[in-house]
Amino acid sequence: MNIKEYIASHRERFYSEWASLIRIPSVSCQQEHKPDMLRCAERWRDLLLQAGCTRAEVIPSDGNPFVYGEYTCPVPCGEGEGGGVPTVLVYAHYDVMPVEPLEQWLSDPWEPSVRDGRLYARGADDDKGQAMIQAKAFEYMVHEGLLKCNVKFIFEGEEEIGSPSLEAFLENHKQMLQADIILVSDTSMIGKETPSLTTGLRGLAYWQIEVDGPNRDLHSGHFGGAVKNPVNALCEMLSKVVDEDGRITIPGFYDDVLPIPEEERAMIAQIPFSQEAYNKAIDVDDVFGEKGYSTLERNSCRPSFDICGIWGGYTGEGSKTVLPSKAFAKVSCRLVANQDHEKISRAFMDYISSIAPTGVRVKVTPMHGGQGYVCPIDIPAYKAAEKGFEIAFGKRPLAARRGGSIPIIAAFEQILGLKTILMGFGLEQNAIHSPNESMDLEVWEKGIIAVTEFYRAYGQNH
């Protein structure tokens, strides 16, 4: 039976199992749902066993439990159990975002509703829907005796709150999690008619700056022009971080930045994009960024610096003529692969200290950070994923880096030494994290086909 026939004959059961997960309100950030986290983990354990795992269990952690499953491929010609085939480690998460504001939902967020070719519910896409794509592709390959890979699953329940237990779990279970590649379906495509593979994510460094001046707010008439104003000083410093060509001026900032490969730049140029529509959508008359790069390159493949918030002095109604005693800002850098967020954090702190004017005291506090990630597009697993998309969607997927950050992907590489294939099937209109989250059912079924073909190609060509 081919994969399309298998999906058609099992479609009702697939949807029922998907719904059984959605009905469990596994909201990780709300303590009232703590029992639901265990229920959802146990449900995933049972589904993985039903799909064909030879072992599946719920593993406690300091936070929400992990779900681990594995399948060992029997290798012919006496090579030994699973000894001659590659191992794929599938990562997903079973926790979801809160559903509020409830009044904006058109149907019960915990009861799947199908309309206009979409399934609506919290977790329909992120990540219960995409995780089910992985589970059902695996089920088909096992059921039909086609799988030539060992497969392991690791599902966590804390992704939506920053995965606080994941790194310790990876460190403590390195042997159990040994694999050749990690496969993740928790990202998006450019569009339904423009399939794409996410090949890069930016890293992050974030700081808070505090500038102290006089011991109290001062009368601007009596002291203005004679005492350094902390807000002025803060603005002066921040204005020096980016030059007129959009380059960040922190010494050594670009030392580890790798150039964008020409093949990848060519792929980025194929992405459907209208600069005019982009500007109109965000209501700006022009864009700004690093000279020599397009908008799509700037917001995905190049680093950036932004003031995320700035405050100080009087901001209430009317006027109050004061010289503020303090000023504050929250600032961040999006980083690219090969840039170390801790190294950049230290460099930024040193730079701000070096340009701080006299008359004020400046304190820079690092808040948080994470590494960027780039997946090579010439490794066997990427080529297998590319082939899977091409068969399922009828066209070769574009390689597209994303401007956001997923720190866990870098953690996989740092702790387990493994590259990750980001084989995501989300669409912008799926509205993840928002009311009326949904999943396009046609894309969902094509996703199953794509992952099935990934396994077929990877097992044959690894």
Buried (B, 14 or more C-beta within 10 A) or exposed (E): EEBEEBBEEBEEEBBEBBBBBBBBBBBBEEEEBBEBBBBBBBBBBBBBBEBBBEEBBBBEBEBBBBBBBBBBBEBEEEEEEBEEBBBBBBBBBBBBBBBEEEEEBEEBBBEBBBEEEBBBBBBBBBBBBBBBBBBBBBBBBBBEEEBBBBBBBBBBBBBBBBBEBBBEBBEEBEEBBBBBBBBBBBBBBBEBEBBBBBBBBBBBBBBBBBBBBBEEBBEBEEBEEEBBBBBBBBBBBBEEBBEEEBBBEBEEBEEBBEEBBEEBBEBBEBBEEEEEEBBEEEEEEEEEBBEEBBBBBBBBBBBBBEBEEBEBBEEEEEEEEBBBBBBBBBBBBBBBBEBBBEBBBBBBBEBBEEBBEEEBEBBBEBEEBBBBBBBEBEBBBBBBBBBBBBBBBEEBBBBBBBBEBBBBBBBBBEBBEBBBBBBBBBBEEBBBEBBBBBBBBEBBBBBBBBBBBBBBBBBEEB
